[in-house]
Each structure stands twice: as structure tokens, then as C-alpha cells.
Amino acid sequence: MVFEVKATHRVTSTGEAACEIHPDVFVDECGRAFTTDEAVVADAGIAVVTRLPEEDEYVFVVDDEVTELAVNWIEVLSGDPMAVWLIEQRHTGQGDSSARIRPDIDWALLPRRDERTVQFELRATHRAKSSRELACEIYPDVFVVERGAVFSRRAGMASQQPGDIVDPLTDCAQDWFIVRGLKKAVNWVTTVARIRAERRAGPAREVW
């Protein structure tokens, strides 16, 4: 599945549209996710510049694999060494993204307590049944809503309710809302990604 975002930046080297979804973490229209944080990557990742006012409203889509990788970068910037290993194991068509990770990351500098807030616009895909707020499914079964909350169909209470916890919008609906970063979605995306990976792998085989 995919969700739609409005670009906030342009990639300097290529001119491609990008969206900053977390301080120094970007996704772009070519299906890449990267960070420009010099404490984590040796070459400051891919340089970006703020978009010009006349370029506002440019829209592109983000798919599941890019969302997973972007969440890994958020985890790295939050001080999770395991996320570095996960990034190095990925093959996303970004080229040698793992080569940019600093071998000498100073974890004492992370997480950053003075982290700024970023905001961007998402196209709504659903409406929450309980609050009637606009919601966007950013990853299978994971939703962000207008006021910044995050919920999942995988949550215990949600899974016990009859029917779905959201109502889908029509394909032609053009309802957009502002999100202030995706940090609150990290745990749910990580959890659902792990469940999906375990299902793809199937049951473990016994070795005799």
C-alpha cells in the first residue's frame, strides 16, 4: 500500500521532491529514505534544501518499504544501535546506503533532547469511527489522525471491537491534514513490520 504526502524539500543533487517526516529524516519521490544527520552518516546523507514557495502542493507517494526504512532512521537518531543493523540488512534500491553510516557513531550524543518539530501534510485515507477525525493509513493497520494520535488495528481493544475501527474515504476524496512528525508511529510500524516478516518467513522448521 502507499500513502500520499506533500513535499517539503527538494534533493539538491537531483531536484527530486522530498518530505521531512522527522528532524533530519527524509523520504523522496524516488522511493528513498535517508538522514542528513552528520552524527550518524559520514557524508551528511543526501543534501536537501527547503522548497521554494512556488513549488508548494507537489504530491508524491510513500510505500511500505520506505516507511519501514524511515522508521529505522528515526530509531537510529533516537539512540537505537539495533536499527543500524536493520538498515544495513535492507536492500531498497538506494545504492550502498549502509556505507554512509558512520562506524564511529557517538551514542552519547543521542537521543537529542532539543529536537525540533517538523510538520507536513498527508492525504487522508480514512476517518476514525470513534472521533470522526481524518486519518491516514501510513503502514498496513497503522493510522495517524489529525490531532497527532496513532492507533492500530493490531491493538488489543481495537481487535476486540466488531467491524473496523475506521471508515475508508472514497478514492476521489481530497482531504488533507497536517502531521507533526512520525515519531509517535515508530513503535506501531516496528511491531507490525515484525509481525509481517514473521508471517512471510512461516513457521520455524525443526532440525533433527
Buried (B, 14 or more C-beta within 10 A) or exposed (E): EBBBBBBBBBBEEEEBBBBBBBBBBBBBBBBBBBBBBEBBBEEBBBEBEEBEEEEEEBBBBBEBBBBBBBBBBBBBBBBBEEBBEBBEEBEBEBEEBBEBBBEEBEEEEBEBEEBEEBEBBBBBBBBBBEEEBBBBBBBBBBBBBBEBBBBBBBBEEBEEEEEEBBEEBEEEBEBBBEBEBBBEBBBBBBBBBEEBEEEEEEEEEEEE
